[in-house]
Amino acid sequence: MNELAAYLRENVRWLSAGVLLTYLSSFGQTFFIALFAADIQSAFNLSHGGWGSMYTVGTTASAIVMVWAGRQADIFRVRTLGAMSLVALAMACLAMAFNPWLWLLPFVIFALRLTGQGMMSHIASVAMARWFVATRGRALSIAALGFSIGQAFLPIAVVALMTLLNWHVIWILCAGIALLGVPILLTLLAKERTPASMAQSNDNLGMRGLHWSRKDMLRHPLFWLMVPAILGPSAFNTAFFFHQVHYSTVIGISTLQMVSYFPFFTVIIVIAMIAIGVLVDRFGTARLLPFHQIPMVAAFAIFATHILGLGWGFFFMALTAGAQSTLIAAFWAEFYGTAHLGAIKAVAAAVMVLGSAIGPGLTGILIDLGIGIETQYIWVAVYFVVTSLSIWIGVSTSRKLLPSAA
C-alpha cells in the first residue's frame, strides 16, 4: 500500500492527464451518444437502420482518418496534441447541438468519434505505454479509470438533465467541459515527460529485439490474428450500448433501469483494470491475452437468454472491458516496441473505431430486417469463441520472439 501511494505521488500529474483525456473521450463514445438516440431519430425522422447507417458512415470515416491522425502522437507532445484535440472535440459537440440538417449528421458523428473515442483514447494510451516501462500495466489501468468514471456517472447525469433541459443544451454543456479540460491538461503537463528519450530505452524493444515500424507490423501474421480481438469488443459492446434503449424495450425495462446497472458495471471494470494492470507488470501480456475475451461469451449468452439475469451479463462484459483497456494497449508496446508506437497503435485504433462503426450499423439493419437483438447476441457469443482461439494461435507462436523469451 505504501509503495502504491508513493507511486501515485511521484507520477500524479502524468497519470491525472491520462485520466482526464480518457474521461473527456466520453463525449465521443457510443454509450454517451446513444443516450440521445431517440431524440436524434425523432429530430431527423430516422429508423433504427437509418440511424445505425448514419453512425456507421461517420464512424468508418473517422477510422480511416485515425490511421493518419494517430501517427501524430509520434510527432507532437501530449500537451500540444491533447489540447488541439480537446478544442476540436468541443467544436464537434457544438455541431451536434446546432446542426439542423440530416445530410450533415454523418459529418458531426465523424467529428465526435475521431476527436472523442479516437484521439482522446489514443493519446492517453500511447502516452502511458511510452512514459512508463516497468509499471506500464499499472499506468494504463489507472489512466483508463477516466473511461469508467465517464461510463458510470455521465449516463445517469444525462438522463436526469433530460428532464430539465433540451438535449441540444446538454451538448453545449459538453462543449464547455471539453474546453475547460484544455487549461487543466496544460497545467498537468507543464513538466511533461520526454517521449523520445523513453522510446530509445532497450527496455522498450519488441519482438526480435527491434523497434517495429508500422509496415513491418502489417507484414507479420500476429497483427492479423489479433484483428478480430480488437474489432470484436469495440463492435459488439458498442452495438449493445448503441441499442440500449431498444434492448430495454425488448426485455421490458425502462431506460433508467438499464442505466442503473452502469455504476455496477463500472466498479467491476475498475477492479478488472487494476488487477490486470498488476498482472501485466508481473507476467507480461502474452500469458493473459488468450483468456481475456472468454467472459464475453458468457455476457452475450446471458443478454440473449436472460439465463442468469442482466446483472451477470454486465459483470462478465465488464471483466473483458477492464482487461481489454489495459492488455491491448500494453500488448503493442511489449510486442512491437515504442519507437513507432503512435503509428502502430493508430492502425489498431482505426480497427477499433471501424468495429464501433460496424456493430451499430449491422445490428440496426438486422433489427429492421426482423432479426431480433436477442437472436443476434447468440451469434455474438459464438464470435468471441473464435476470437479467443485466434488470439491463442497468434500469441503462442509469437511470444518466443520477445526479448524476455530470448
C-alpha positions as CSV (number, residue, x, y, z in Angstrom):
1,M,0.0,0.0,0.0
2,N,2.8,2.4,0.9
3,E,4.5,1.5,-2.4
4,L,1.4,2.3,-4.4
5,A,0.9,5.6,-2.5
6,A,4.5,6.6,-3.3
7,Y,4.0,5.6,-6.9
8,L,0.9,7.8,-7.2
9,R,2.6,10.8,-5.5
10,E,5.6,10.6,-7.8
11,N,3.5,10.3,-11.0
12,V,0.2,12.0,-10.1
13,R,0.4,14.8,-12.8
14,W,1.0,12.4,-15.7
15,L,-1.5,9.8,-14.5
16,S,-4.1,12.5,-14.0
17,A,-3.5,13.8,-17.5
18,G,-4.3,10.3,-18.7
19,V,-7.5,10.0,-16.6
20,L,-8.6,13.5,-17.9
21,L,-8.2,12.5,-21.5
22,T,-10.0,9.2,-21.2
23,Y,-12.8,10.8,-19.2
24,L,-13.3,13.5,-21.8
25,S,-13.3,10.9,-24.5
26,S,-16.8,10.0,-23.2
27,F,-18.4,12.7,-25.4
28,G,-17.4,10.8,-28.5
29,Q,-18.1,7.3,-27.1
30,T,-21.1,5.3,-28.2
31,F,-22.5,4.8,-24.7
32,F,-22.8,8.6,-24.4
33,I,-24.1,9.4,-28.0
34,A,-26.6,6.6,-27.7
35,L,-28.3,8.3,-24.8
36,F,-29.6,10.8,-27.4
37,A,-30.6,8.2,-29.9
38,A,-34.3,8.6,-29.5
39,D,-34.1,12.4,-29.7
40,I,-31.8,12.3,-32.8
41,Q,-34.0,9.7,-34.5
42,S,-37.1,11.9,-33.8
43,A,-35.4,15.1,-34.9
44,F,-34.3,13.6,-38.2
45,N,-37.1,11.1,-38.7
46,L,-34.7,8.1,-38.8
47,S,-35.4,4.4,-38.3
48,H,-33.1,2.1,-36.3
49,G,-31.4,1.1,-39.5
50,G,-31.2,4.7,-40.8
51,W,-29.6,6.0,-37.6
52,G,-27.3,3.0,-37.4
53,S,-26.2,3.6,-41.0
54,M,-25.5,7.3,-40.3
55,Y,-23.5,6.3,-37.3
56,T,-21.6,3.7,-39.3
57,V,-20.7,6.1,-42.1
58,G,-19.4,8.8,-39.7
59,T,-17.5,6.3,-37.6
60,T,-16.0,4.5,-40.6
61,A,-14.7,7.8,-41.9
62,S,-13.1,8.5,-38.5
63,A,-11.4,5.1,-38.5
64,I,-9.8,5.9,-41.9
65,V,-8.6,9.3,-40.7
66,M,-7.3,7.8,-37.5
67,V,-4.5,5.9,-39.4
68,W,-3.0,9.4,-40.2
69,A,-4.2,11.3,-37.2
70,G,-2.9,8.7,-34.7
71,R,0.6,8.9,-36.1
72,Q,0.8,12.5,-34.8
73,A,1.4,11.0,-31.3
74,D,4.9,10.2,-32.5
75,I,5.5,13.8,-33.6
76,F,3.7,16.1,-31.1
77,R,3.9,16.2,-27.4
78,V,0.8,15.1,-25.5
79,R,0.1,18.6,-24.1
80,T,0.0,20.0,-27.6
81,L,-1.9,17.3,-29.4
82,G,-4.2,16.8,-26.5
83,A,-5.1,20.5,-26.3
84,M,-5.7,20.6,-30.0
85,S,-7.9,17.5,-29.9
86,L,-10.0,18.9,-27.0
87,V,-10.7,22.1,-28.9
88,A,-11.8,20.0,-31.9
89,L,-14.0,17.8,-29.6
90,A,-15.7,21.0,-28.2
91,M,-16.4,22.1,-31.7
92,A,-17.9,18.7,-32.6
93,C,-20.2,18.9,-29.5
94,L,-21.4,22.3,-30.6
95,A,-22.0,21.0,-34.1
96,M,-24.3,18.3,-32.6
97,A,-26.1,20.9,-30.6
98,F,-26.8,23.2,-33.5
99,N,-26.9,21.0,-36.6
100,P,-30.4,21.2,-38.3
101,W,-29.6,19.2,-41.5
102,L,-29.8,15.4,-42.0
103,W,-27.0,15.4,-44.6
104,L,-24.6,17.0,-42.1
105,L,-25.3,14.4,-39.3
106,P,-22.6,11.8,-40.6
107,F,-20.0,14.6,-40.5
108,V,-21.0,15.5,-36.9
109,I,-20.7,11.8,-35.9
110,F,-17.3,11.7,-37.7
111,A,-16.0,14.6,-35.7
112,L,-17.3,13.3,-32.4
113,R,-15.9,9.8,-33.0
114,L,-12.5,11.0,-34.3
115,T,-11.8,13.5,-31.6
116,G,-13.5,11.7,-28.7
117,Q,-13.3,8.0,-29.0
118,G,-10.4,8.1,-31.4
119,M,-7.8,10.8,-30.4
120,M,-8.6,11.2,-26.7
121,S,-8.2,7.5,-26.1
122,H,-5.2,7.1,-28.4
123,I,-3.2,10.0,-27.0
124,A,-3.8,8.7,-23.4
125,S,-2.8,5.1,-24.0
126,V,0.2,6.0,-26.2
127,A,1.5,8.4,-23.5
128,M,1.1,5.8,-20.7
129,A,2.7,3.0,-22.7
130,R,5.6,5.2,-23.7
131,W,6.2,7.1,-20.5
132,F,6.1,4.0,-18.2
133,V,8.1,0.8,-18.7
134,A,8.3,-1.4,-15.5
135,T,4.9,-0.1,-14.4
136,R,3.2,0.1,-17.8
137,G,0.3,-2.1,-16.9
138,R,-0.4,-0.2,-13.7
139,A,-0.2,3.2,-15.5
140,L,-2.5,2.1,-18.3
141,S,-5.1,0.8,-15.8
142,I,-5.0,4.0,-13.8
143,A,-5.3,6.2,-16.9
144,A,-8.2,4.1,-18.1
145,L,-10.2,5.0,-15.0
146,G,-11.4,8.0,-16.9
147,F,-13.4,5.7,-19.2
148,S,-15.0,4.1,-16.2
149,I,-15.8,7.3,-14.4
150,G,-17.5,8.7,-17.5
151,Q,-19.5,5.5,-18.1
152,A,-20.6,5.2,-14.5
153,F,-21.9,8.7,-13.9
154,L,-22.5,10.5,-17.2
155,P,-25.5,8.4,-18.4
156,I,-27.3,8.9,-15.1
157,A,-26.4,12.6,-15.2
158,V,-27.7,13.0,-18.8
159,V,-30.9,11.1,-18.2
160,A,-31.6,13.4,-15.2
161,L,-30.7,16.5,-17.1
162,M,-33.0,15.5,-19.9
163,T,-36.0,16.0,-17.6
164,L,-34.9,19.6,-17.1
165,L,-33.1,20.7,-20.3
166,N,-33.4,20.3,-24.0
167,W,-31.0,17.7,-25.4
168,H,-29.3,20.4,-27.6
169,V,-28.4,22.4,-24.4
170,I,-26.7,19.3,-22.9
171,W,-24.4,19.1,-25.9
172,I,-23.5,22.8,-25.4
173,L,-22.6,22.0,-21.8
174,C,-20.4,19.1,-23.1
175,A,-18.5,21.6,-25.3
176,G,-17.8,23.8,-22.3
177,I,-16.5,20.9,-20.3
178,A,-14.2,19.9,-23.1
179,L,-12.8,23.4,-23.4
180,L,-12.3,23.5,-19.6
181,G,-10.1,20.5,-20.0
182,V,-7.5,22.4,-22.1
183,P,-6.1,24.6,-19.3
184,I,-6.2,21.6,-16.9
185,L,-4.2,19.4,-19.3
186,L,-1.7,22.2,-19.9
187,T,-1.2,22.7,-16.2
188,L,-0.8,19.0,-15.5
189,L,1.8,18.6,-18.3
190,A,3.7,21.8,-17.7
191,K,6.6,19.4,-16.9
192,E,5.9,16.7,-19.5
193,R,8.0,13.6,-19.7
194,T,10.2,13.3,-22.8
195,P,8.8,10.5,-25.1
196,A,11.9,10.5,-27.3
197,S,14.2,9.5,-24.5
198,M,11.8,6.9,-23.3
199,A,11.5,5.4,-26.7
200,Q,15.2,4.8,-27.0
201,S,15.4,2.6,-24.0
202,N,16.3,-1.0,-24.7
203,D,13.5,-2.0,-22.2
204,N,11.0,-0.9,-24.9
205,L,12.2,-3.2,-27.6
206,G,9.7,-5.6,-29.2
207,M,9.9,-9.0,-30.9
208,R,13.4,-10.0,-32.1
209,G,14.8,-7.2,-30.0
210,L,13.7,-4.5,-32.5
211,H,11.5,-1.4,-32.7
212,W,9.0,-2.4,-35.3
213,S,7.7,0.0,-37.9
214,R,4.0,0.0,-38.9
215,K,5.0,-1.5,-42.3
216,D,6.8,-4.4,-40.5
217,M,3.8,-5.0,-38.2
218,L,1.4,-5.2,-41.1
219,R,3.6,-7.9,-42.7
220,H,3.6,-10.1,-39.7
221,P,0.7,-12.6,-39.1
222,L,0.4,-11.7,-35.4
223,F,-1.3,-8.4,-36.2
224,W,-3.9,-10.1,-38.5
225,L,-4.6,-12.8,-35.9
226,M,-5.2,-10.0,-33.3
227,V,-7.6,-8.0,-35.6
228,P,-10.7,-10.0,-34.6
229,A,-9.9,-9.4,-30.9
230,I,-9.5,-5.7,-31.5
231,L,-12.6,-5.4,-33.7
232,G,-15.0,-7.6,-31.6
233,P,-15.3,-5.8,-28.3
234,S,-15.5,-2.5,-30.0
235,A,-18.2,-3.7,-32.4
236,F,-20.4,-5.5,-30.1
237,N,-20.0,-3.6,-26.9
238,T,-20.8,-0.5,-29.0
239,A,-23.8,-2.2,-30.5
240,F,-25.1,-3.2,-27.1
241,F,-24.9,0.4,-25.7
242,F,-26.0,1.9,-29.0
243,H,-29.2,-0.1,-29.0
244,Q,-29.7,0.1,-25.2
245,V,-33.0,1.9,-25.5
246,H,-34.3,-0.7,-28.0
247,Y,-33.0,-3.6,-25.9
248,S,-34.6,-2.1,-22.8
249,T,-37.9,-2.1,-24.6
250,V,-37.5,-5.7,-25.9
251,I,-36.8,-7.1,-22.4
252,G,-39.5,-4.9,-20.8
253,I,-37.5,-2.4,-18.6
254,S,-37.1,1.3,-18.7
255,T,-34.0,3.2,-19.9
256,L,-33.5,4.4,-16.3
257,Q,-33.5,0.8,-15.1
258,M,-30.9,0.0,-17.8
259,V,-28.5,2.8,-16.9
260,S,-28.9,2.0,-13.2
261,Y,-26.6,-1.1,-13.9
262,F,-23.8,1.2,-15.2
263,P,-22.3,2.1,-11.8
264,F,-22.0,-1.7,-11.0
265,F,-20.6,-2.3,-14.5
266,T,-18.0,0.4,-13.9
267,V,-17.0,-0.9,-10.5
268,I,-16.3,-4.3,-12.0
269,I,-14.3,-2.7,-14.9
270,V,-12.2,-0.8,-12.4
271,I,-11.5,-3.9,-10.4
272,A,-10.6,-5.8,-13.5
273,M,-8.4,-3.0,-14.8
274,I,-6.4,-2.7,-11.6
275,A,-6.0,-6.4,-11.3
276,I,-4.9,-6.9,-14.9
277,G,-2.5,-3.9,-14.6
278,V,-0.7,-5.6,-11.7
279,L,-0.7,-8.9,-13.6
280,V,0.7,-7.3,-16.8
281,D,3.6,-5.8,-14.9
282,R,4.3,-9.2,-13.3
283,F,3.7,-11.7,-16.1
284,G,3.5,-9.6,-19.3
285,T,0.6,-9.7,-21.8
286,A,1.4,-13.0,-23.6
287,R,0.1,-15.2,-20.8
288,L,-3.1,-13.2,-20.2
289,L,-4.3,-12.3,-23.7
290,P,-5.7,-15.7,-24.8
291,F,-8.2,-15.7,-21.9
292,H,-9.4,-12.2,-21.6
293,Q,-12.3,-12.4,-24.1
294,I,-13.9,-15.6,-22.8
295,P,-16.1,-13.7,-20.4
296,M,-17.7,-12.0,-23.4
297,V,-19.1,-15.4,-24.5
298,A,-20.9,-15.6,-21.1
299,A,-22.0,-12.0,-21.3
300,F,-23.8,-12.2,-24.6
301,A,-25.2,-15.6,-23.9
302,I,-26.9,-14.1,-20.9
303,F,-28.1,-11.0,-22.8
304,A,-29.6,-13.3,-25.3
305,T,-31.3,-15.8,-23.0
306,H,-31.5,-14.0,-19.6
307,I,-30.3,-17.3,-18.1
308,L,-28.7,-15.6,-15.0
309,G,-30.1,-12.1,-15.1
310,L,-28.9,-8.8,-16.6
311,G,-26.6,-8.1,-13.8
312,W,-24.5,-11.1,-14.5
313,G,-24.3,-10.1,-18.2
314,F,-22.9,-6.7,-17.2
315,F,-20.5,-8.5,-14.8
316,F,-18.9,-10.7,-17.5
317,M,-18.8,-7.9,-20.0
318,A,-17.1,-5.7,-17.5
319,L,-14.3,-8.3,-16.9
320,T,-13.3,-8.2,-20.6
321,A,-13.8,-4.4,-20.9
322,G,-11.5,-3.8,-18.0
323,A,-8.9,-6.3,-19.2
324,Q,-9.1,-5.1,-22.8
325,S,-8.3,-1.5,-22.0
326,T,-5.1,-2.4,-20.3
327,L,-4.0,-5.6,-22.0
328,I,-4.3,-4.5,-25.6
329,A,-2.6,-1.1,-25.0
330,A,0.3,-2.9,-23.3
331,F,0.5,-5.6,-26.0
332,W,1.5,-3.1,-28.7
333,A,4.4,-1.8,-26.7
334,E,5.6,-5.2,-25.5
335,F,5.5,-7.0,-28.9
336,Y,6.4,-4.1,-31.2
337,G,8.5,-1.7,-29.2
338,T,7.8,2.0,-28.6
339,A,9.8,4.0,-31.1
340,H,6.8,3.9,-33.6
341,L,4.1,3.3,-31.1
342,G,1.9,6.1,-32.2
343,A,1.9,4.9,-35.8
344,I,1.4,1.3,-34.8
345,K,-1.4,2.0,-32.4
346,A,-3.1,4.3,-34.8
347,V,-3.8,1.3,-37.0
348,A,-5.1,-0.6,-34.0
349,A,-7.2,2.4,-33.1
350,A,-8.6,2.6,-36.6
351,V,-9.6,-1.1,-36.4
352,M,-11.2,-0.4,-33.0
353,V,-13.1,2.6,-34.4
354,L,-14.1,0.6,-37.5
355,G,-15.5,-2.1,-35.2
356,S,-17.6,0.5,-33.4
357,A,-18.9,1.6,-36.9
358,I,-19.7,-2.0,-38.0
359,G,-21.5,-3.0,-34.8
360,P,-24.3,-0.4,-34.6
361,G,-24.9,-0.4,-38.4
362,L,-25.0,-4.2,-38.8
363,T,-27.3,-4.8,-35.8
364,G,-29.6,-1.9,-36.7
365,I,-30.0,-3.3,-40.3
366,L,-30.7,-6.7,-38.9
367,I,-33.3,-5.3,-36.5
368,D,-35.0,-3.6,-39.4
369,L,-34.9,-7.0,-41.3
370,G,-36.7,-8.7,-38.4
371,I,-33.8,-10.5,-36.8
372,G,-34.2,-9.8,-33.1
373,I,-31.5,-8.3,-31.0
374,E,-31.5,-11.3,-28.7
375,T,-31.0,-13.7,-31.6
376,Q,-28.1,-11.6,-32.8
377,Y,-26.4,-11.8,-29.3
378,I,-26.3,-15.6,-29.6
379,W,-24.1,-15.3,-32.6
380,V,-22.0,-12.6,-30.9
381,A,-21.2,-15.1,-28.2
382,V,-20.0,-17.6,-30.8
383,Y,-17.9,-14.8,-32.4
384,F,-15.9,-14.4,-29.1
385,V,-15.2,-18.1,-29.0
386,V,-13.5,-17.6,-32.4
387,T,-11.6,-14.5,-31.3
388,S,-10.2,-16.3,-28.2
389,L,-8.9,-19.1,-30.5
390,S,-7.3,-16.6,-32.9
391,I,-5.5,-14.8,-30.0
392,W,-4.2,-18.0,-28.7
393,I,-2.8,-19.0,-32.1
394,G,-1.1,-15.6,-32.7
395,V,0.4,-15.1,-29.2
396,S,1.6,-18.7,-28.7
397,T,3.5,-18.6,-32.0
398,S,5.0,-15.1,-31.5
399,R,5.8,-14.9,-27.8
400,K,9.1,-16.8,-28.3
401,L,10.4,-13.8,-30.3
402,L,10.1,-11.5,-27.3
403,P,13.4,-10.3,-25.8
404,S,12.3,-11.7,-22.4
405,A,11.9,-15.1,-24.0
406,A,15.4,-14.9,-25.6
